[in-house]
Amino acid sequence: MSARALVRAGGLLQFLAKRFSNAPQRIALYRTTYPKEVEMLHRVPAGARVSVPPSRAGPSRRIRFASATLALSIATATGGQDAKAQGTQLIAAAPSHADSGQARTDSAASTTSTAAALPKWFDELAINAFVSTGYVYNSGRPGTGTNSYRVFDFNDNSFNLDVAELVVQIAASKPNDAGFRVDFAAGNSIPQITKTQDQNAAQFDLQQAFASYIAPLGSGLRFDVGKFVTHMGYELIEGYDGYNDNYSRSILFGYAIPFTHTGIKASYAFSSKVAAMVEVVNGWDLLRDNNRSKSVGAQLTLTPVSPLSVLLNWIGGAEIANDNHTNRNVFDVVAILKPTKTLTLGVNGDYGIENGTSAVNPGSDATWKGIAGYATLAVTDKFSIALRGETFHDEDGVRLGTGTKATLSEGTFTPAYKFTDHVLLRGEVRYDKANQPILSNRATLSDKQTTVGANVIFVY
């Protein structure tokens, strides 16, 4: 590496150190400040996650080191030509003690020049991380080693790296802003399920990758183009900008609605009480469409009073491969009420119908429906307890895959303790009950299932 390259690298490293040391203060400008009790729960509705600004925590030390390493590599590369030209003359070119003052002046000037040369967008770049790991034990000890009808916590008696996620983004927050977001996810639980149907890699997922632009129309008409998480449901795919109150996912989350979409959507806030979104996408969990028909989705968000939020969601379109006419429609409603600073109540209802696909009455429409209720109490600013109860009716045997009319219900209790702003521990006890023996129990099937689990998440 040439002397000039070293100077450039040092300048860039000093700039990066200064940039990242100020990151928390800068990023905080874009994020709403919540009371500790609310911030502890970290509950973000599914439809809002794609537009949440970067965390005020800023990049971690390892991310800072990685950025610094990248900067050093760039500086080395830019100095390559100088090194070739100078060759062995580098030793002769080294400044003497008498010239050291001038060298320091040149170095400082180079530092300023390097910082000024960096593009403006680099100062707006945010990097965040999320890691979830857990353990689940099934008292029925299923012979398959798999917990029945679980979304992400499907491995029995096994420690799991649920997901390790890295998010890189420039958040668009006001009219005329343009940005992007990319979510890289790896792990042996969540990526296996949330990956698109046409993706072969099992333990890796590009969970989100979209570009954003806010057109200067009224309060700002936002467009997102690419792959993004669904707007449906109360619960969400967890990440640094939102995690659920319970460790396991609901039946509705796994069997009533999609996970992700690829396409374009437009959203607009008419006022502080009314917002709307429409989208045209490839369908459910697809990068490339499996037929020639597109799916359309919509969301209406109502906040009549500050403690209450209501989200009305819909998605419809042909979802069967090489079939442009068999339409599937799902209607989803979410209501969240916060009667006190420490208590949060929620309800989620779903109704789905698909033309002529019933496994119970061939030729008839398949329908499914369900409802889930939630209650979370922040006992202190560090300790909370969450309850969830739900029931799901697969009237025509297509969503649970039983081929018969099936009903599956569950109750979940989840205590959580927040050690720091970055570390949360959750325990969980869950009981599932079906109207017929469809749940694995040792070498046979049962109509009930009980699991206990523990989960640790790290947020940066």
matplotlib code that plots the C-alpha trace (Angstrom):
import matplotlib.pyplot as plt

x = [0.0, 1.4, 1.8, -0.9, -3.2, -2.5, -3.3, -6.6, -7.5, -6.7, -8.9, -11.8, -11.5, -11.6, -14.6, -16.4, -15.7, -17.1, -20.1, -21.1, -20.4, -23.2, -25.5, -27.9, -28.6, -29.1, -31.3, -33.5, -34.8, -36.8, -38.3, -41.2, -40.4, -42.5, -42.9, -40.7, -43.6, -44.6, -41.1, -40.5, -43.3, -41.9, -45.2, -45.3, -48.4, -47.5, -48.6, -46.2, -43.0, -41.6, -41.7, -40.3, -37.2, -33.8, -33.3, -31.9, -29.4, -27.3, -24.8, -23.1, -19.4, -18.8, -20.7, -18.6, -15.5, -16.8, -17.4, -14.0, -12.4, -14.4, -13.1, -9.6, -9.9, -11.3, -8.5, -6.0, -7.5, -7.5, -3.8, -2.8, -1.7, 0.5, 2.2, 3.0, 4.5, 6.6, 8.0, 11.0, 11.0, 8.5, 11.4, 13.1, 9.9, 9.2, 9.3, 12.2, 11.7, 12.0, 9.1, 6.8, 4.8, 4.1, 3.2, 0.6, -0.8, -1.1, -2.7, -5.4, -6.1, -6.4, -8.8, -11.0, -10.8, -11.7, -14.7, -15.9, -15.4, -17.9, -21.3, -24.1, -26.2, -23.5, -24.3, -27.9, -27.1, -28.3, -27.4, -29.3, -29.2, -31.6, -30.9, -33.4, -32.5, -34.6, -35.5, -38.9, -39.8, -42.9, -44.3, -45.8, -42.4, -43.5, -41.8, -41.2, -39.3, -41.6, -44.2, -47.5, -48.9, -46.2, -44.9, -41.4, -41.0, -41.4, -38.4, -38.9, -36.2, -33.7, -31.8, -32.4, -30.9, -34.3, -32.9, -30.0, -31.0, -29.1, -31.0, -29.3, -31.4, -31.8, -35.2, -37.5, -39.4, -40.7, -41.8, -39.2, -37.2, -36.0, -34.6, -34.3, -34.3, -32.7, -33.2, -30.8, -32.0, -30.3, -31.2, -32.7, -36.3, -37.7, -36.0, -37.1, -40.7, -40.7, -38.7, -40.6, -42.1, -39.8, -36.6, -34.4, -32.1, -33.5, -31.7, -31.2, -33.8, -33.8, -36.8, -37.3, -35.6, -37.4, -36.9, -39.0, -40.0, -42.3, -44.0, -44.7, -48.4, -50.3, -48.8, -46.6, -47.6, -45.3, -44.3, -42.5, -41.3, -39.7, -40.3, -41.9, -43.6, -47.4, -49.8, -52.1, -52.4, -51.7, -48.4, -45.3, -42.1, -39.8, -36.9, -35.1, -38.0, -40.7, -41.2, -44.3, -45.5, -45.4, -42.5, -44.6, -46.7, -50.4, -52.3, -53.8, -50.3, -49.2, -52.3, -54.7, -52.6, -49.4, -45.9, -44.5, -45.3, -43.3, -44.7, -45.6, -47.6, -48.7, -49.6, -51.0, -51.9, -55.0, -54.8, -53.5, -56.7, -56.9, -54.3, -54.7, -52.5, -53.1, -50.8, -50.4, -48.3, -47.3, -49.4, -48.6, -44.9, -43.6, -40.7, -41.9, -45.6, -46.8, -49.6, -50.6, -52.9, -51.8, -53.1, -54.4, -54.3, -55.5, -55.3, -57.3, -55.9, -58.2, -57.2, -60.5, -59.0, -55.4, -55.7, -57.4, -56.1, -58.1, -56.6, -58.9, -57.0, -57.8, -55.9, -57.4, -56.2, -55.5, -52.9, -52.8, -49.9, -50.9, -54.5, -55.6, -59.2, -59.4, -59.5, -58.6, -59.7, -58.8, -60.3, -58.4, -59.2, -56.9, -57.8, -55.4, -56.5, -54.3, -56.6, -53.7, -50.0, -49.2, -52.0, -52.4, -55.4, -55.6, -57.9, -57.3, -60.0, -59.6, -62.0, -60.7, -62.4, -61.1, -63.2, -63.9, -61.0, -62.8, -61.4, -64.5, -67.1, -65.2, -66.2, -67.4, -65.6, -63.0, -63.4, -61.4, -61.9, -60.4, -60.1, -57.3, -57.3, -54.3, -53.5, -50.1, -49.4, -46.1, -45.7, -42.6, -40.4, -38.5, -41.0, -44.2, -46.6, -48.6, -51.6, -53.0, -56.0, -57.3, -59.4, -59.1, -61.7, -60.6, -64.0, -62.9, -59.6, -57.3, -55.4, -54.4, -54.1, -56.2, -58.7, -61.5, -63.3, -60.9, -60.8, -57.6, -57.4, -54.5, -53.7, -50.3, -48.7, -45.5, -43.5, -40.7, -37.8, -35.9, -32.3, -31.2, -32.5, -30.8, -31.5, -34.9, -35.6, -39.0, -40.4, -43.5, -46.1, -48.6, -51.4, -53.0, -56.4, -57.9, -61.4, -59.7, -56.4, -54.1, -51.3, -48.2, -47.8, -44.9, -45.6, -49.3, -51.7, -53.5, -56.0, -53.8, -50.2, -48.3, -45.0, -42.7, -40.0, -37.5, -36.2, -33.6, -33.5, -30.8, -31.7, -29.2]
y = [0.0, 3.4, 6.3, 8.2, 5.2, 5.0, 8.6, 8.1, 5.1, 6.9, 9.8, 7.6, 5.6, 8.8, 10.0, 6.6, 6.7, 10.2, 9.2, 6.2, 7.8, 10.3, 7.7, 7.3, 11.0, 11.3, 8.3, 9.2, 12.2, 9.8, 7.6, 8.2, 8.1, 5.8, 5.4, 2.6, 0.3, 0.5, 0.4, -2.7, -4.6, -3.4, -4.2, -2.9, -3.9, -6.1, -3.6, -0.9, -2.8, -2.0, 1.7, 1.8, 4.1, 2.8, 2.0, 4.7, 2.2, 2.7, 0.2, -2.2, -2.2, -5.1, -3.3, -0.3, -2.4, -4.0, -0.6, 0.5, -2.6, -2.0, 1.6, 0.5, -1.9, 0.8, 3.1, 0.4, -0.2, 3.5, 3.7, 0.7, 2.8, 5.0, 1.9, 0.5, 3.8, 4.4, 0.8, 0.8, 4.6, 4.4, 4.3, 7.2, 9.2, 8.8, 12.2, 13.1, 14.3, 17.8, 17.3, 15.5, 18.7, 19.2, 15.5, 15.9, 18.9, 17.0, 14.1, 16.3, 17.9, 14.5, 13.5, 16.4, 15.8, 12.1, 12.9, 15.5, 13.1, 10.5, 10.7, 12.3, 9.1, 7.4, 9.5, 8.4, 4.7, 2.6, -0.9, -2.9, -6.5, -9.0, -12.5, -15.0, -18.3, -20.7, -24.2, -26.0, -29.3, -31.2, -33.4, -35.8, -36.6, -36.9, -39.7, -37.3, -34.9, -32.2, -30.1, -30.3, -27.2, -24.9, -22.1, -21.5, -23.5, -26.8, -28.6, -30.7, -31.0, -28.9, -25.7, -23.5, -20.5, -19.2, -16.3, -14.0, -10.9, -7.9, -4.9, -2.3, 0.7, 4.4, 5.3, 7.5, 9.7, 12.9, 14.0, 13.7, 11.3, 8.1, 5.1, 1.3, -1.5, -5.0, -7.7, -10.6, -13.5, -16.8, -19.6, -23.0, -22.0, -18.7, -18.5, -22.1, -21.1, -17.4, -18.0, -17.8, -20.9, -20.6, -20.3, -23.4, -22.2, -23.5, -21.6, -18.3, -15.7, -12.3, -11.5, -7.9, -6.0, -2.9, 0.6, 3.5, 6.9, 9.5, 11.7, 15.3, 14.9, 16.2, 14.6, 12.4, 9.4, 6.6, 3.9, 0.7, -1.6, -5.0, -7.8, -6.9, -8.5, -8.9, -6.3, -9.0, -10.2, -9.1, -10.9, -10.4, -11.9, -10.7, -8.3, -5.4, -3.0, -5.3, -8.5, -10.2, -10.6, -14.4, -16.6, -19.0, -17.8, -18.1, -20.6, -17.7, -16.3, -19.7, -21.0, -18.1, -15.5, -15.1, -14.1, -11.9, -10.3, -9.2, -6.2, -2.6, -0.8, 2.8, 4.2, 7.5, 9.1, 11.2, 12.4, 11.3, 9.1, 7.6, 6.0, 3.6, 1.3, -0.6, -3.1, -5.2, -8.3, -11.7, -13.4, -15.3, -15.9, -15.7, -13.9, -14.9, -15.3, -18.9, -17.8, -14.9, -13.3, -10.7, -10.4, -7.1, -6.2, -3.2, -1.9, 0.8, 2.0, 3.8, 5.5, 7.1, 7.8, 7.5, 4.3, 2.4, 1.3, -0.7, -2.2, -3.6, -5.8, -7.7, -9.7, -11.4, -13.2, -16.5, -18.4, -21.8, -22.5, -22.3, -21.4, -17.8, -18.2, -19.9, -16.9, -16.8, -14.0, -13.3, -10.7, -9.7, -7.4, -6.3, -4.1, -2.9, -1.1, 0.3, 1.2, 2.0, 2.6, -1.0, -3.0, -3.8, -5.7, -7.1, -9.1, -10.6, -12.2, -13.9, -15.2, -16.9, -18.4, -20.1, -21.1, -24.8, -26.2, -27.9, -31.3, -32.1, -31.4, -31.5, -28.7, -26.5, -23.4, -23.9, -21.7, -21.1, -18.7, -17.9, -15.5, -14.7, -12.6, -11.0, -9.4, -8.1, -6.5, -4.6, -5.5, -3.3, -1.5, -4.8, -7.6, -8.4, -11.3, -12.0, -14.2, -15.5, -17.6, -18.6, -21.0, -21.8, -23.6, -25.2, -26.0, -27.8, -29.4, -27.3, -25.0, -27.6, -30.3, -32.8, -33.3, -33.2, -30.5, -29.6, -27.2, -26.3, -24.1, -23.0, -21.1, -19.5, -17.9, -15.9, -14.1, -11.9, -10.1, -7.3, -7.3, -4.3, -2.4, -5.0, -8.3, -10.0, -13.4, -15.1, -18.3, -19.9, -22.6, -23.5, -26.0, -27.0, -28.8, -30.2, -31.7, -34.9, -36.7, -34.7, -33.8, -36.0, -37.9, -40.4, -42.9, -42.0, -39.1, -37.2, -34.4, -32.4, -31.1, -29.3, -27.5, -25.4, -23.2, -20.5, -17.8, -15.1, -12.2, -9.7, -6.4, -3.8]
z = [0.0, -0.9, 1.5, -0.2, 0.1, 3.8, 4.2, 2.3, 4.4, 7.6, 6.6, 5.6, 8.8, 10.9, 8.9, 9.4, 13.2, 13.5, 11.3, 13.3, 16.7, 15.7, 14.2, 17.2, 17.4, 13.7, 13.3, 16.3, 14.3, 12.1, 14.8, 17.0, 20.7, 22.8, 26.6, 28.0, 28.5, 24.8, 23.5, 25.6, 23.7, 20.4, 18.7, 15.1, 13.0, 10.0, 7.5, 8.8, 9.0, 5.5, 6.2, 9.7, 9.9, 11.1, 14.8, 17.0, 18.3, 15.2, 13.9, 16.3, 16.9, 14.6, 11.9, 12.4, 12.2, 9.0, 7.5, 8.5, 7.0, 3.7, 3.7, 4.2, 1.3, -1.0, 0.0, -0.8, -4.2, -5.1, -4.1, -6.2, -9.2, -7.0, -5.5, -8.9, -10.0, -6.9, -6.5, -4.2, -4.1, -1.2, 1.4, -0.1, -0.2, 3.5, 5.2, 7.5, 11.1, 9.9, 7.5, 10.0, 10.7, 7.0, 6.7, 9.5, 7.8, 4.5, 6.4, 7.9, 4.6, 3.0, 5.7, 5.0, 1.3, 1.7, 3.8, 1.4, -1.5, -0.1, -1.7, 0.3, 0.4, 2.4, 5.4, 5.2, 5.1, 8.1, 9.0, 11.7, 12.8, 14.5, 15.9, 17.3, 18.8, 20.8, 22.1, 22.1, 23.9, 22.9, 25.8, 23.2, 21.8, 18.2, 16.3, 13.4, 15.6, 14.3, 16.2, 14.2, 12.6, 13.9, 11.7, 12.8, 16.1, 14.3, 15.6, 18.8, 21.5, 19.5, 19.8, 16.8, 15.2, 14.1, 12.1, 11.8, 9.9, 8.5, 7.2, 5.0, 4.0, 3.2, 4.6, 2.6, 5.0, 3.3, -0.1, -2.9, -0.8, -2.5, -0.7, -0.5, 1.9, 1.7, 4.4, 4.4, 6.5, 7.4, 9.8, 10.2, 11.0, 9.7, 6.2, 5.4, 5.7, 4.5, 1.4, -1.8, -3.3, -6.4, -4.3, -3.9, -1.1, 2.2, 5.0, 3.3, 2.2, 0.7, 2.9, 1.6, -1.3, -2.5, -3.6, -2.4, -3.6, -2.0, -4.6, -3.6, -3.7, -0.7, 2.4, 0.2, -2.0, -1.3, -3.8, -3.0, -5.8, -5.2, -2.6, 0.7, 3.7, 3.6, 5.0, 6.3, 9.9, 13.5, 13.8, 11.6, 10.5, 13.3, 12.7, 14.3, 13.7, 15.1, 17.0, 18.4, 22.0, 21.7, 20.6, 18.5, 15.6, 15.5, 13.3, 11.4, 10.6, 9.2, 7.5, 6.7, 5.0, 2.9, 4.1, 1.3, -2.0, -5.0, -7.0, -6.5, -3.9, -3.2, 0.2, 1.3, 4.6, 4.2, 7.8, 11.2, 11.4, 7.9, 5.7, 2.7, 0.6, -2.7, -4.4, -7.5, -6.9, -8.3, -5.6, -2.5, -1.6, -5.2, -6.9, -10.3, -11.0, -11.5, -13.9, -16.1, -13.5, -11.0, -7.4, -6.0, -2.3, -0.2, 3.3, 5.1, 8.4, 10.8, 14.1, 15.3, 18.8, 19.9, 21.9, 19.1, 15.6, 13.1, 9.9, 7.2, 4.8, 1.6, -1.1, -4.1, -7.3, -8.9, -6.9, -8.4, -10.9, -14.6, -13.6, -14.4, -13.3, -9.9, -7.6, -3.9, -1.7, 1.9, 4.1, 7.3, 10.1, 12.9, 15.9, 18.6, 21.7, 24.4, 27.3, 29.7, 29.4, 30.4, 28.8, 25.1, 23.7, 20.1, 17.9, 14.5, 12.2, 8.8, 6.2, 3.0, 0.0, -3.2, -6.1, -6.6, -4.6, -1.7, -0.7, 1.3, -1.5, -4.8, -7.2, -4.3, -3.0, -0.3, 2.8, 6.0, 8.9, 12.2, 15.1, 17.5, 20.7, 22.4, 25.8, 26.9, 30.2, 31.0, 34.6, 34.9, 32.3, 31.9, 32.6, 30.6, 30.1, 27.0, 26.4, 23.1, 22.3, 18.8, 16.8, 13.1, 11.0, 7.8, 6.5, 3.3, 4.3, 2.0, 4.4, 7.0, 4.3, 6.2, 3.3, 6.0, 7.8, 10.7, 13.6, 15.4, 18.5, 20.8, 23.9, 24.6, 27.7, 27.1, 29.9, 28.7, 30.4, 28.7, 30.0, 27.9, 24.9, 22.8, 24.6, 25.4, 26.9, 26.3, 27.8, 26.5, 27.2, 24.5, 24.2, 20.9, 20.6, 17.4, 16.7, 15.4, 15.7, 13.4, 15.9, 16.1, 19.4, 19.5, 16.7, 16.3, 16.1, 18.8, 19.1, 21.5, 21.8, 24.6, 24.2, 26.3, 24.9, 25.5, 23.1, 23.2, 20.7, 20.1, 18.4, 17.0]

ax = plt.figure().add_subplot(projection="3d")
ax.plot(x, y, z, "-o")
ax.set_aspect("equal")
plt.show()
